[in-house]
Amino acid sequence: MHDQEKDTLFLMALAVFGALIMSGLATFLQLIIVLPLSIAVFLIMILTLYLTRKKTIHLSESLENWAMIIVVILFAITFIYLFRPA
């Protein structure tokens, strides 16, 4: 095997090793984002099941109204922040 072929093989091995490390890092970072989100969705599911009982329907409607008000306020603040003069 010629020296040039060995160099090419070495560079290819380095590229594959780098791709392996970067894909592992991307998977790990995605896990950090997805795991808390999955836990939060599970907790919201339990809260929703609790709030859909007949006793707590009035409470859930009140919470829904407050959540909508908070979302509208946050949207307004976000647009003000995004489109403020420089």
C-alpha positions in Angstrom: 0.0 0.0 0.0 1.4 3.4 -1.0 1.9 6.2 1.5 -0.7 8.3 -0.2 -3.3 5.5 0.2 -2.5 5.2 3.9 -2.9 9.0 4.4 -6.3 8.8 2.7 -7.4 5.9 4.8 -6.2 7.8 8.0 -8.1 10.9 7.0 -11.2 8.9 6.2 -10.9 7.2 9.6 -10.6 10.6 11.3 -13.7 11.8 9.4 -15.7 8.8 10.4 -14.6 9.1 14.0 -15.5 12.8 14.0 -18.9 12.0 12.5 -19.5 9.4 15.2 -18.6 11.8 18.0 -20.8 14.6 16.6 -23.8 12.3 16.1 -23.4 11.1 19.7 -23.2 14.6 20.9 -26.3 15.6 19.0 -28.2 12.7 20.4 -27.1 13.5 23.9 -28.1 17.2 23.5 -31.4 16.2 22.1 -32.0 13.9 25.1 -31.3 16.8 27.4 -34.1 18.8 25.6 -36.6 16.0 25.1 -36.5 14.3 28.5 -37.7 17.4 30.6 -40.3 18.1 27.9 -41.6 14.5 28.2 -41.7 14.7 31.9 -43.6 18.1 31.7 -46.1 16.6 29.2 -46.7 13.6 31.5 -47.3 15.9 34.5 -49.7 18.1 32.4 -51.5 14.9 31.4 -52.0 14.0 35.0 -53.2 17.5 35.9 -55.6 17.5 33.0 -57.1 14.1 34.1 -57.5 15.6 37.6 -59.1 18.8 36.3 -61.6 17.0 34.1 -63.4 15.4 37.1 -67.0 16.8 37.6 -66.0 18.5 40.9 -63.2 20.5 39.3 -64.7 21.5 36.0 -65.4 25.1 37.3 -61.8 25.4 38.5 -60.4 24.1 35.1 -62.5 26.7 33.2 -61.2 29.4 35.4 -57.7 28.3 34.9 -58.3 28.2 31.2 -59.4 31.8 31.2 -56.4 32.9 33.2 -54.1 30.9 30.9 -55.5 32.6 27.9 -55.1 36.1 29.5 -51.5 35.3 30.4 -50.7 34.0 26.8 -52.2 37.2 25.2 -50.1 39.3 27.6 -46.9 37.3 26.8 -47.6 37.6 23.0 -47.9 41.4 23.4 -44.7 41.6 25.4 -42.9 39.4 22.8 -44.0 41.6 19.9 -43.1 44.7 21.7 -39.6 43.2 22.5 -39.1 42.0 18.9 -40.2 45.1 17.1 -38.8 47.8 19.4 -36.8 50.6 17.8 -33.1 50.0 17.7 
